[in-house]
Amino acid sequence: MHRAKISVIGAGNVGATCAHWAAAKELGDVVLLDIPDREGVARGKALDLLCCGPIERFDSSVIGTSDYKDIAGSDVVIVTAGLPRKPGMSRDDLIQTNVRIVKSVSEQVREYAPDSFVILVSNPLDAMVYTAWKATGFPTNRIVGQAGCLDVARFRAFLAMEIGCSVEDISALLLGGHGDDMVPLPRYTSVHGVPISQLLDNKTITACVDRAKVGGGEIVKLMGTSAYYAPASASVQMAEAVIKDKKRILPCAAYCQSEFGVGGYFVGVPCVLGGSGVEKIVEVELVGDEQKLMDESIAHVKDLVRVVTEMFPELS
Ligand code: APR
């Protein structure tokens, strides 16, 4: 029986929390990797987490390392390496440093885990997933970015608070980029099939959309650094879909050619995630403002990619 292996690059807040969720769900063996200067942190957190096994009842091995040889044979690699936001910063402010980091990480992933499925979490997400695609040379079904799963979770959490129902019963869909660029689709949002427009007024729905858009910023302001519980939970949700071949429909930053008129960029869209990675992009009908917002989101992705290729022509 194949035992799955999940490697998490970056043992900071998001990375360590990914390792935590992956181990707690017993998705497979977990490797937590950081730069040599932070190897002690990676090893310490991994050991601490491993010791939860007897209590939480998982038998996953969890190791910390700075040696990329340890990621060999990974089924899924989650990339969280890079700087987080500080108060007053936008995700785009991180671009130069994080492209450099994600490029170097991706080159190692290409070498040591050439058959893995890669989930990018570092920000600005749309630029990072492009960078990883170019630097790994992986086929587009094996690279995605995590943004939509987090944004939609925030949206569902805020809707549930307003409606006073279980978060589990809310089914929602979002497209487009992370945060400000997201394309909310209240038309496709329901509580067990009951459209939310029958349960909440437009003003409240818009307030939930707006809060989901800036949910990351709200947390940065409160605690001085980026969120990590929900970003990690969303990333592991995607890893689980691939490892268990669940064929879940989840919003991911995936490569779209003709779909949604994108023309060859990674954009947030609903995907079927299963054992072969991105198995299908699910095209949904967009009307009026939805298409306009999607076009704006695609334009922003193109701008970000242009900035990346101007800074690093080798990624063109
Ligand atoms: N290889 C491996 N790890 C690296 C590298 C590298 N080249 N460069 C930096 N790191 C590590 C850092 O040493 C640090 O441990 O990445 C980790 C980042 O952790 P934090 O500073 O705690 O940042 P975190 O909150 O985890 O956010 C990481 O995820 O959600 C995004 O916007 C967020 O871009 C940020 C990323």
Boltz pocket constraint, residues with backbone or C-beta under 6 A from the ligand:
constraints:
  - pocket:
      binder: B
      contacts: [[A, 9], [A, 10], [A, 11], [A, 12], [A, 13], [A, 14], [A, 15], [A, 33], [A, 34], [A, 35], [A, 38], [A, 79], [A, 80], [A, 81], [A, 82], [A, 83], [A, 84], [A, 85], [A, 94], [A, 98], [A, 101], [A, 104], [A, 105], [A, 121], [A, 122], [A, 123], [A, 124], [A, 225], [A, 226], [A, 227], [A, 228], [A, 231]]
      max_distance: 6.0
